[in-house]
Amino acid sequence: MTELAANDPLPKPKRDIAPILLPVAVALLMIPLIGSPSTWVTLTVASLAMGMMIFIMASGLTLVFGLMDVLNFGHGAFIAVGAYVATLVLAPFAASVQADSLWMNLAVLAPAALLSMAVSGALGFVVERVLILPVYGQHLKQILMTTGGLIVAEQTLYALWGPQIIPMPLPASLRGSFILGDVAIAKYRVLAMLIGLAVFVAIQLVLNRTKLGLLIRAGVENREMVEALGYRIRRLFLGVFMTGSALAGLGGVMWALYREQVHASMSDDLTVLIFIVVIIGGLGSIGGCFIGAILVAMVANYGGFLVPKLALVSNILLMVAILMWRPRGLYAVTSR
Protein backbone atom coordinates (compact mmCIF):
# COMPACT_ATOMS: atom_id res chain seq x y z
CA MET A 1 0.00 0.00 0.00
CA THR A 2 1.50 3.34 -1.02
CA GLU A 3 1.64 6.11 1.55
CA LEU A 4 0.04 9.49 0.89
CA ALA A 5 2.42 12.32 0.12
CA ALA A 6 2.43 15.31 2.43
CA ASN A 7 0.67 17.55 -0.09
CA ASP A 8 -1.85 14.98 -1.30
CA PRO A 9 -5.49 15.79 -0.44
CA LEU A 10 -7.17 13.55 2.07
CA PRO A 11 -9.40 10.91 0.47
CA LYS A 12 -13.05 11.84 0.58
CA PRO A 13 -15.43 9.33 2.15
CA LYS A 14 -17.84 7.67 -0.21
CA ARG A 15 -21.25 9.28 -0.18
CA ASP A 16 -24.02 6.87 0.70
CA ILE A 17 -26.97 7.85 -1.50
CA ALA A 18 -29.11 4.73 -1.04
CA PRO A 19 -31.14 6.22 1.87
CA ILE A 20 -31.65 9.44 -0.11
CA LEU A 21 -33.11 7.49 -3.03
CA LEU A 22 -35.41 5.45 -0.80
CA PRO A 23 -38.22 8.05 -0.48
CA VAL A 24 -38.04 8.66 -4.22
CA ALA A 25 -38.35 4.94 -4.89
CA VAL A 26 -41.31 4.64 -2.52
CA ALA A 27 -43.08 7.58 -4.18
CA LEU A 28 -42.53 6.20 -7.69
CA LEU A 29 -43.66 2.74 -6.63
CA MET A 30 -46.97 4.21 -5.43
CA ILE A 31 -47.91 5.73 -8.80
CA PRO A 32 -49.35 2.56 -10.40
CA LEU A 33 -50.87 1.41 -7.09
CA ILE A 34 -52.77 4.65 -6.50
CA GLY A 35 -53.79 5.02 -10.13
CA SER A 36 -54.93 8.65 -10.18
CA PRO A 37 -52.02 11.08 -10.81
CA SER A 38 -53.80 13.93 -9.02
CA THR A 39 -54.44 11.76 -5.95
CA TRP A 40 -50.80 10.65 -5.97
CA VAL A 41 -49.56 14.25 -6.05
CA THR A 42 -51.93 15.24 -3.24
CA LEU A 43 -50.81 12.31 -1.07
CA THR A 44 -47.13 12.97 -1.82
CA VAL A 45 -47.38 16.65 -0.87
CA ALA A 46 -49.29 15.69 2.27
CA SER A 47 -46.51 13.22 3.11
CA LEU A 48 -43.78 15.81 2.63
CA ALA A 49 -45.61 18.37 4.79
CA MET A 50 -46.32 15.84 7.54
CA GLY A 51 -42.73 14.62 7.32
CA MET A 52 -41.37 18.15 7.80
CA MET A 53 -43.46 18.66 10.93
CA ILE A 54 -42.34 15.33 12.35
CA PHE A 55 -38.73 16.17 11.50
CA ILE A 56 -38.89 19.49 13.37
CA MET A 57 -40.07 17.65 16.49
CA ALA A 58 -37.68 14.71 16.09
CA SER A 59 -34.58 16.76 15.21
CA GLY A 60 -34.28 18.02 18.78
CA LEU A 61 -34.38 14.49 20.16
CA THR A 62 -31.78 13.16 17.73
CA LEU A 63 -29.54 16.16 18.46
CA VAL A 64 -29.74 15.54 22.19
CA PHE A 65 -28.96 11.86 21.89
CA GLY A 66 -26.35 12.11 19.14
CA LEU A 67 -24.38 14.93 20.74
CA MET A 68 -25.06 14.40 24.44
CA ASP A 69 -25.85 10.65 24.74
CA VAL A 70 -29.07 11.51 26.59
CA LEU A 71 -32.24 9.42 26.25
CA ASN A 72 -34.99 11.97 26.79
CA PHE A 73 -38.32 10.15 27.07
CA GLY A 74 -39.92 13.40 28.18
CA HIS A 75 -39.40 15.09 24.82
CA GLY A 76 -43.15 15.09 24.19
CA ALA A 77 -43.68 17.51 27.09
CA PHE A 78 -41.97 20.29 25.12
CA ILE A 79 -44.30 19.61 22.17
CA ALA A 80 -47.44 19.95 24.29
CA VAL A 81 -46.15 23.00 26.17
CA GLY A 82 -45.28 24.75 22.91
CA ALA A 83 -48.79 24.16 21.58
CA TYR A 84 -50.46 25.44 24.75
CA VAL A 85 -48.29 28.57 24.85
CA ALA A 86 -49.33 29.34 21.27
CA THR A 87 -52.99 29.26 22.31
CA LEU A 88 -52.29 31.96 24.90
CA VAL A 89 -51.06 34.25 22.11
CA LEU A 90 -53.56 33.36 19.42
CA ALA A 91 -56.74 33.41 21.55
CA PRO A 92 -56.71 37.17 22.34
CA PHE A 93 -56.02 37.96 18.67
CA ALA A 94 -58.71 35.74 17.18
CA ALA A 95 -59.88 38.57 14.92
CA SER A 96 -56.40 38.96 13.40
CA VAL A 97 -56.06 35.18 13.00
CA GLN A 98 -59.33 34.98 11.09
CA ALA A 99 -58.68 38.09 8.99
CA ASP A 100 -58.28 37.31 5.32
CA SER A 101 -54.80 38.82 5.20
CA LEU A 102 -51.61 36.79 5.04
CA TRP A 103 -49.53 39.51 6.67
CA MET A 104 -51.96 39.97 9.57
CA ASN A 105 -52.04 36.21 10.11
CA LEU A 106 -48.24 35.92 10.06
CA ALA A 107 -47.94 38.93 12.37
CA VAL A 108 -49.77 36.88 15.00
CA LEU A 109 -48.40 33.43 14.16
CA ALA A 110 -44.73 34.46 14.22
CA PRO A 111 -44.79 35.83 17.81
CA ALA A 112 -46.81 32.81 18.93
CA ALA A 113 -44.22 30.43 17.46
CA LEU A 114 -41.28 32.42 18.87
CA LEU A 115 -42.82 32.59 22.34
CA SER A 116 -43.53 28.84 22.23
CA MET A 117 -39.91 28.17 21.33
CA ALA A 118 -38.70 30.48 24.11
CA VAL A 119 -40.87 28.86 26.78
CA SER A 120 -40.02 25.33 25.60
CA GLY A 121 -36.34 26.24 25.56
CA ALA A 122 -36.58 27.66 29.08
CA LEU A 123 -38.34 24.49 30.23
CA GLY A 124 -35.51 22.55 28.60
CA PHE A 125 -33.04 24.54 30.72
CA VAL A 126 -34.86 23.50 33.90
CA VAL A 127 -35.16 19.86 32.82
CA GLU A 128 -31.48 19.63 31.91
CA ARG A 129 -30.32 21.21 35.15
CA VAL A 130 -32.70 19.33 37.44
CA LEU A 131 -33.34 15.95 35.80
CA ILE A 132 -30.57 15.30 33.28
CA LEU A 133 -27.45 16.75 34.89
CA PRO A 134 -27.34 14.28 37.82
CA VAL A 135 -27.73 11.23 35.52
CA TYR A 136 -25.36 11.89 32.61
CA GLY A 137 -24.04 8.58 31.29
CA GLN A 138 -26.73 6.53 33.09
CA HIS A 139 -29.32 5.59 30.47
CA LEU A 140 -31.69 3.69 32.72
CA LYS A 141 -31.92 6.58 35.19
CA GLN A 142 -32.34 9.00 32.29
CA ILE A 143 -35.34 7.01 31.04
CA LEU A 144 -36.91 6.91 34.50
CA MET A 145 -36.29 10.59 35.26
CA THR A 146 -37.50 11.94 31.90
CA THR A 147 -40.53 9.65 31.83
CA GLY A 148 -41.46 10.92 35.27
CA GLY A 149 -40.96 14.48 34.04
CA LEU A 150 -43.31 13.82 31.12
CA ILE A 151 -46.02 12.54 33.47
CA VAL A 152 -45.64 15.57 35.75
CA ALA A 153 -45.80 17.96 32.78
CA GLU A 154 -48.88 16.28 31.34
CA GLN A 155 -50.73 16.33 34.65
CA THR A 156 -49.77 19.98 35.14
CA LEU A 157 -51.33 20.82 31.77
CA TYR A 158 -54.48 18.94 32.82
CA ALA A 159 -54.58 20.96 36.05
CA LEU A 160 -54.14 24.30 34.28
CA TRP A 161 -56.30 23.82 31.18
CA GLY A 162 -58.46 20.83 32.02
CA PRO A 163 -59.04 17.68 29.95
CA GLN A 164 -61.08 19.37 27.23
CA ILE A 165 -59.80 19.80 23.70
CA ILE A 166 -58.97 23.42 22.83
CA PRO A 167 -59.69 24.37 19.21
CA MET A 168 -56.82 26.00 17.34
CA PRO A 169 -58.16 26.90 13.89
CA LEU A 170 -55.92 27.69 10.99
CA PRO A 171 -55.60 31.36 10.01
CA ALA A 172 -57.93 32.35 7.21
CA SER A 173 -55.15 32.95 4.68
CA LEU A 174 -53.73 29.46 5.21
CA ARG A 175 -57.03 27.70 4.64
CA GLY A 176 -57.90 26.25 1.28
CA SER A 177 -55.62 24.97 -1.45
CA PHE A 178 -53.64 25.99 -4.47
CA ILE A 179 -55.34 24.49 -7.52
CA LEU A 180 -52.98 23.29 -10.25
CA GLY A 181 -55.09 21.58 -12.86
CA ASP A 182 -56.66 18.58 -11.17
CA VAL A 183 -54.31 18.81 -8.17
CA ALA A 184 -55.21 20.56 -4.92
CA ILE A 185 -52.29 21.45 -2.63
CA ALA A 186 -53.21 22.74 0.82
CA LYS A 187 -51.67 26.12 1.58
CA TYR A 188 -50.65 25.19 5.11
CA ARG A 189 -48.79 22.13 3.85
CA VAL A 190 -46.66 24.35 1.62
CA LEU A 191 -45.79 26.54 4.61
CA ALA A 192 -44.94 23.45 6.69
CA MET A 193 -42.58 22.18 4.00
CA LEU A 194 -40.80 25.53 3.78
CA ILE A 195 -40.33 25.78 7.55
CA GLY A 196 -39.12 22.17 7.78
CA LEU A 197 -36.56 22.70 5.03
CA ALA A 198 -35.36 25.92 6.67
CA VAL A 199 -34.85 24.14 10.01
CA PHE A 200 -32.95 21.29 8.34
CA VAL A 201 -30.63 23.64 6.44
CA ALA A 202 -30.04 25.78 9.54
CA ILE A 203 -29.08 22.79 11.70
CA GLN A 204 -26.73 21.43 9.05
CA LEU A 205 -25.04 24.80 8.57
CA VAL A 206 -24.56 25.35 12.30
CA LEU A 207 -23.14 21.88 12.94
CA ASN A 208 -20.90 21.73 9.87
CA ARG A 209 -20.01 25.31 8.97
CA THR A 210 -19.60 27.20 12.26
CA LYS A 211 -17.12 27.27 15.11
CA LEU A 212 -19.93 26.50 17.55
CA GLY A 213 -20.82 23.35 15.68
CA LEU A 214 -17.16 22.34 15.53
CA LEU A 215 -16.81 22.77 19.30
CA ILE A 216 -19.94 20.75 20.00
CA ARG A 217 -18.84 17.88 17.76
CA ALA A 218 -15.32 18.02 19.18
CA GLY A 219 -16.73 17.94 22.70
CA VAL A 220 -18.60 14.75 21.87
CA GLU A 221 -15.38 13.08 20.72
CA ASN A 222 -12.99 14.44 23.36
CA ARG A 223 -14.52 16.52 26.14
CA GLU A 224 -11.24 16.91 28.05
CA MET A 225 -9.45 18.42 25.05
CA VAL A 226 -12.19 21.02 24.47
CA GLU A 227 -12.24 21.99 28.15
CA ALA A 228 -8.44 22.24 28.14
CA LEU A 229 -8.79 24.88 25.40
CA GLY A 230 -10.90 26.98 27.76
CA TYR A 231 -14.42 26.10 26.61
CA ARG A 232 -17.17 25.01 28.99
CA ILE A 233 -18.51 21.90 27.30
CA ARG A 234 -21.41 21.59 29.75
CA ARG A 235 -22.65 25.01 28.70
CA LEU A 236 -22.46 23.95 25.06
CA PHE A 237 -24.44 20.82 25.80
CA LEU A 238 -26.97 22.86 27.76
CA GLY A 239 -27.41 25.04 24.69
CA VAL A 240 -27.95 21.94 22.55
CA PHE A 241 -30.62 20.64 24.94
CA MET A 242 -32.41 23.98 25.00
CA THR A 243 -32.30 24.17 21.20
CA GLY A 244 -33.79 20.69 20.91
CA SER A 245 -36.53 21.66 23.37
CA ALA A 246 -37.29 24.85 21.44
CA LEU A 247 -37.57 22.92 18.17
CA ALA A 248 -40.02 20.54 19.85
CA GLY A 249 -42.09 23.56 20.90
CA LEU A 250 -42.12 24.87 17.33
CA GLY A 251 -43.16 21.45 16.09
CA GLY A 252 -45.95 21.38 18.67
CA VAL A 253 -47.36 24.66 17.36
CA MET A 254 -47.26 23.44 13.76
CA TRP A 255 -48.84 20.08 14.63
CA ALA A 256 -51.60 21.77 16.63
CA LEU A 257 -52.42 24.00 13.66
CA TYR A 258 -52.30 20.95 11.40
CA ARG A 259 -54.82 19.11 13.63
CA GLU A 260 -56.56 22.38 14.59
CA GLN A 261 -56.74 21.32 18.22
CA VAL A 262 -54.68 21.16 21.42
CA HIS A 263 -54.99 18.78 24.37
CA ALA A 264 -52.72 17.74 27.22
CA SER A 265 -52.04 14.22 25.92
CA MET A 266 -51.37 15.27 22.32
CA SER A 267 -47.74 14.22 22.66
CA ASP A 268 -48.45 10.59 23.58
CA ASP A 269 -48.80 9.25 20.04
CA LEU A 270 -46.24 11.73 18.71
CA THR A 271 -43.57 10.52 21.13
CA VAL A 272 -43.76 6.98 19.76
CA LEU A 273 -43.69 8.32 16.20
CA ILE A 274 -40.67 10.52 16.94
CA PHE A 275 -38.68 7.67 18.47
CA ILE A 276 -39.45 5.54 15.42
CA VAL A 277 -38.09 8.32 13.19
CA VAL A 278 -34.93 8.71 15.27
CA ILE A 279 -34.30 4.94 15.25
CA ILE A 280 -34.93 4.65 11.51
CA GLY A 281 -32.68 7.58 10.68
CA GLY A 282 -29.79 6.40 12.83
CA LEU A 283 -29.23 7.60 16.37
CA GLY A 284 -27.76 11.08 16.21
CA SER A 285 -28.04 11.66 12.45
CA ILE A 286 -29.85 14.81 11.34
CA GLY A 287 -29.83 13.68 7.70
CA GLY A 288 -31.13 10.26 8.65
CA CYS A 289 -33.81 11.85 10.83
CA PHE A 290 -34.89 14.01 7.88
CA ILE A 291 -35.24 11.03 5.54
CA GLY A 292 -36.81 8.88 8.25
CA ALA A 293 -39.50 11.49 8.91
CA ILE A 294 -40.40 11.62 5.22
CA LEU A 295 -40.55 7.83 5.01
CA VAL A 296 -42.79 7.57 8.07
CA ALA A 297 -45.14 10.20 6.67
CA MET A 298 -45.20 8.50 3.26
CA VAL A 299 -46.06 5.14 4.75
CA ALA A 300 -48.80 6.73 6.89
CA ASN A 301 -50.41 8.59 3.96
CA TYR A 302 -49.97 6.02 1.21
CA GLY A 303 -50.79 3.15 3.55
CA GLY A 304 -53.84 4.92 4.96
CA PHE A 305 -55.14 5.44 1.43
CA LEU A 306 -54.41 1.96 0.06
CA VAL A 307 -54.86 -0.26 3.14
CA PRO A 308 -56.56 1.73 5.93
CA LYS A 309 -56.57 -1.22 8.35
CA LEU A 310 -52.76 -1.39 8.28
CA ALA A 311 -52.30 2.33 8.96
CA LEU A 312 -51.91 1.85 12.72
CA VAL A 313 -49.02 -0.62 12.38
CA SER A 314 -47.47 0.72 9.17
CA ASN A 315 -44.73 2.67 10.99
CA ILE A 316 -43.74 -0.36 13.06
CA LEU A 317 -43.50 -2.45 9.90
CA LEU A 318 -41.39 0.26 8.27
CA MET A 319 -39.01 0.35 11.24
CA VAL A 320 -38.64 -3.44 11.16
CA ALA A 321 -37.90 -3.39 7.42
CA ILE A 322 -35.31 -0.59 7.74
CA LEU A 323 -33.53 -2.23 10.68
CA MET A 324 -33.40 -5.56 8.86
CA TRP A 325 -31.65 -3.71 6.01
CA ARG A 326 -29.48 -1.49 8.21
CA PRO A 327 -29.50 -2.52 11.88
CA ARG A 328 -28.05 0.83 13.01
CA GLY A 329 -30.41 2.96 10.95
CA LEU A 330 -30.04 4.77 7.64
CA TYR A 331 -27.11 6.98 8.69
CA ALA A 332 -25.62 5.82 11.97
CA VAL A 333 -23.14 8.31 13.40
CA THR A 334 -22.58 6.66 16.77
CA SER A 335 -21.66 3.20 17.93
CA ARG A 336 -23.89 3.52 21.01
C-alpha positions in Angstrom: 0.0 0.0 0.0 1.5 3.3 -1.0 1.6 6.1 1.6 0.0 9.5 0.9 2.4 12.3 0.1 2.4 15.3 2.4 0.7 17.6 -0.1 -1.9 15.0 -1.3 -5.5 15.8 -0.4 -7.2 13.5 2.1 -9.4 10.9 0.5 -13.0 11.8 0.6 -15.4 9.3 2.1 -17.8 7.7 -0.2 -21.3 9.3 -0.2 -24.0 6.9 0.7 -27.0 7.9 -1.5 -29.1 4.7 -1.0 -31.1 6.2 1.9 -31.7 9.4 -0.1 -33.1 7.5 -3.0 -35.4 5.4 -0.8 -38.2 8.1 -0.5 -38.0 8.7 -4.2 -38.3 4.9 -4.9 -41.3 4.6 -2.5 -43.1 7.6 -4.2 -42.5 6.2 -7.7 -43.7 2.7 -6.6 -47.0 4.2 -5.4 -47.9 5.7 -8.8 -49.4 2.6 -10.4 -50.9 1.4 -7.1 -52.8 4.6 -6.5 -53.8 5.0 -10.1 -54.9 8.6 -10.2 -52.0 11.1 -10.8 -53.8 13.9 -9.0 -54.4 11.8 -6.0 -50.8 10.7 -6.0 -49.6 14.3 -6.1 -51.9 15.2 -3.2 -50.8 12.3 -1.1 -47.1 13.0 -1.8 -47.4 16.6 -0.9 -49.3 15.7 2.3 -46.5 13.2 3.1 -43.8 15.8 2.6 -45.6 18.4 4.8 -46.3 15.8 7.5 -42.7 14.6 7.3 -41.4 18.2 7.8 -43.5 18.7 10.9 -42.3 15.3 12.4 -38.7 16.2 11.5 -38.9 19.5 13.4 -40.1 17.7 16.5 -37.7 14.7 16.1 -34.6 16.8 15.2 -34.3 18.0 18.8 -34.4 14.5 20.2 -31.8 13.2 17.7 -29.5 16.2 18.5 -29.7 15.5 22.2 -29.0 11.9 21.9 -26.3 12.1 19.1 -24.4 14.9 20.7 -25.1 14.4 24.4 -25.8 10.7 24.7 -29.1 11.5 26.6 -32.2 9.4 26.3 -35.0 12.0 26.8 -38.3 10.1 27.1 -39.9 13.4 28.2 -39.4 15.1 24.8 -43.1 15.1 24.2 -43.7 17.5 27.1 -42.0 20.3 25.1 -44.3 19.6 22.2 -47.4 20.0 24.3 -46.1 23.0 26.2 -45.3 24.7 22.9 -48.8 24.2 21.6 -50.5 25.4 24.7 -48.3 28.6 24.8 -49.3 29.3 21.3 -53.0 29.3 22.3 -52.3 32.0 24.9 -51.1 34.3 22.1 -53.6 33.4 19.4 -56.7 33.4 21.5 -56.7 37.2 22.3 -56.0 38.0 18.7 -58.7 35.7 17.2 -59.9 38.6 14.9 -56.4 39.0 13.4 -56.1 35.2 13.0 -59.3 35.0 11.1 -58.7 38.1 9.0 -58.3 37.3 5.3 -54.8 38.8 5.2 -51.6 36.8 5.0 -49.5 39.5 6.7 -52.0 40.0 9.6 -52.0 36.2 10.1 -48.2 35.9 10.1 -47.9 38.9 12.4 -49.8 36.9 15.0 -48.4 33.4 14.2 -44.7 34.5 14.2 -44.8 35.8 17.8 -46.8 32.8 18.9 -44.2 30.4 17.5 -41.3 32.4 18.9 -42.8 32.6 22.3 -43.5 28.8 22.2 -39.9 28.2 21.3 -38.7 30.5 24.1 -40.9 28.9 26.8 -40.0 25.3 25.6 -36.3 26.2 25.6 -36.6 27.7 29.1 -38.3 24.5 30.2 -35.5 22.5 28.6 -33.0 24.5 30.7 -34.9 23.5 33.9 -35.2 19.9 32.8 -31.5 19.6 31.9 -30.3 21.2 35.2 -32.7 19.3 37.4 -33.3 16.0 35.8 -30.6 15.3 33.3 -27.4 16.7 34.9 -27.3 14.3 37.8 -27.7 11.2 35.5 -25.4 11.9 32.6 -24.0 8.6 31.3 -26.7 6.5 33.1 -29.3 5.6 30.5 -31.7 3.7 32.7 -31.9 6.6 35.2 -32.3 9.0 32.3 -35.3 7.0 31.0 -36.9 6.9 34.5 -36.3 10.6 35.3 -37.5 11.9 31.9 -40.5 9.7 31.8 -41.5 10.9 35.3 -41.0 14.5 34.0 -43.3 13.8 31.1 -46.0 12.5 33.5 -45.6 15.6 35.7 -45.8 18.0 32.8 -48.9 16.3 31.3 -50.7 16.3 34.7 -49.8 20.0 35.1 -51.3 20.8 31.8 -54.5 18.9 32.8 -54.6 21.0 36.1 -54.1 24.3 34.3 -56.3 23.8 31.2 -58.5 20.8 32.0 -59.0 17.7 30.0 -61.1 19.4 27.2 -59.8 19.8 23.7 -59.0 23.4 22.8 -59.7 24.4 19.2 -56.8 26.0 17.3 -58.2 26.9 13.9 -55.9 27.7 11.0 -55.6 31.4 10.0 -57.9 32.4 7.2 -55.1 33.0 4.7 -53.7 29.5 5.2 -57.0 27.7 4.6 -57.9 26.2 1.3 -55.6 25.0 -1.4 -53.6 26.0 -4.5 -55.3 24.5 -7.5 -53.0 23.3 -10.3 -55.1 21.6 -12.9 -56.7 18.6 -11.2 -54.3 18.8 -8.2 -55.2 20.6 -4.9 -52.3 21.4 -2.6 -53.2 22.7 0.8 -51.7 26.1 1.6 -50.7 25.2 5.1 -48.8 22.1 3.8 -46.7 24.4 1.6 -45.8 26.5 4.6 -44.9 23.5 6.7 -42.6 22.2 4.0 -40.8 25.5 3.8 -40.3 25.8 7.5 -39.1 22.2 7.8 -36.6 22.7 5.0 -35.4 25.9 6.7 -34.9 24.1 10.0 -33.0 21.3 8.3 -30.6 23.6 6.4 -30.0 25.8 9.5 -29.1 22.8 11.7 -26.7 21.4 9.0 -25.0 24.8 8.6 -24.6 25.4 12.3 -23.1 21.9 12.9 -20.9 21.7 9.9 -20.0 25.3 9.0 -19.6 27.2 12.3 -17.1 27.3 15.1 -19.9 26.5 17.5 -20.8 23.3 15.7 -17.2 22.3 15.5 -16.8 22.8 19.3 -19.9 20.8 20.0 -18.8 17.9 17.8 -15.3 18.0 19.2 -16.7 17.9 22.7 -18.6 14.7 21.9 -15.4 13.1 20.7 -13.0 14.4 23.4 -14.5 16.5 26.1 -11.2 16.9 28.1 -9.5 18.4 25.0 -12.2 21.0 24.5 -12.2 22.0 28.2 -8.4 22.2 28.1 -8.8 24.9 25.4 -10.9 27.0 27.8 -14.4 26.1 26.6 -17.2 25.0 29.0 -18.5 21.9 27.3 -21.4 21.6 29.8 -22.6 25.0 28.7 -22.5 24.0 25.1 -24.4 20.8 25.8 -27.0 22.9 27.8 -27.4 25.0 24.7 -28.0 21.9 22.6 -30.6 20.6 24.9 -32.4 24.0 25.0 -32.3 24.2 21.2 -33.8 20.7 20.9 -36.5 21.7 23.4 -37.3 24.9 21.4 -37.6 22.9 18.2 -40.0 20.5 19.9 -42.1 23.6 20.9 -42.1 24.9 17.3 -43.2 21.4 16.1 -45.9 21.4 18.7 -47.4 24.7 17.4 -47.3 23.4 13.8 -48.8 20.1 14.6 -51.6 21.8 16.6 -52.4 24.0 13.7 -52.3 21.0 11.4 -54.8 19.1 13.6 -56.6 22.4 14.6 -56.7 21.3 18.2 -54.7 21.2 21.4 -55.0 18.8 24.4 -52.7 17.7 27.2 -52.0 14.2 25.9 -51.4 15.3 22.3 -47.7 14.2 22.7 -48.5 10.6 23.6 -48.8 9.3 20.0 -46.2 11.7 18.7 -43.6 10.5 21.1 -43.8 7.0 19.8 -43.7 8.3 16.2 -40.7 10.5 16.9 -38.7 7.7 18.5 -39.4 5.5 15.4 -38.1 8.3 13.2 -34.9 8.7 15.3 -34.3 4.9 15.3 -34.9 4.6 11.5 -32.7 7.6 10.7 -29.8 6.4 12.8 -29.2 7.6 16.4 -27.8 11.1 16.2 -28.0 11.7 12.4 -29.9 14.8 11.3 -29.8 13.7 7.7 -31.1 10.3 8.6 -33.8 11.9 10.8 -34.9 14.0 7.9 -35.2 11.0 5.5 -36.8 8.9 8.2 -39.5 11.5 8.9 -40.4 11.6 5.2 -40.5 7.8 5.0 -42.8 7.6 8.1 -45.1 10.2 6.7 -45.2 8.5 3.3 -46.1 5.1 4.8 -48.8 6.7 6.9 -50.4 8.6 4.0 -50.0 6.0 1.2 -50.8 3.1 3.5 -53.8 4.9 5.0 -55.1 5.4 1.4 -54.4 2.0 0.1 -54.9 -0.3 3.1 -56.6 1.7 5.9 -56.6 -1.2 8.3 -52.8 -1.4 8.3 -52.3 2.3 9.0 -51.9 1.8 12.7 -49.0 -0.6 12.4 -47.5 0.7 9.2 -44.7 2.7 11.0 -43.7 -0.4 13.1 -43.5 -2.5 9.9 -41.4 0.3 8.3 -39.0 0.4 11.2 -38.6 -3.4 11.2 -37.9 -3.4 7.4 -35.3 -0.6 7.7 -33.5 -2.2 10.7 -33.4 -5.6 8.9 -31.7 -3.7 6.0 -29.5 -1.5 8.2 -29.5 -2.5 11.9 -28.0 0.8 13.0 -30.4 3.0 11.0 -30.0 4.8 7.6 -27.1 7.0 8.7 -25.6 5.8 12.0 -23.1 8.3 13.4 -22.6 6.7 16.8 -21.7 3.2 17.9 -23.9 3.5 21.0 
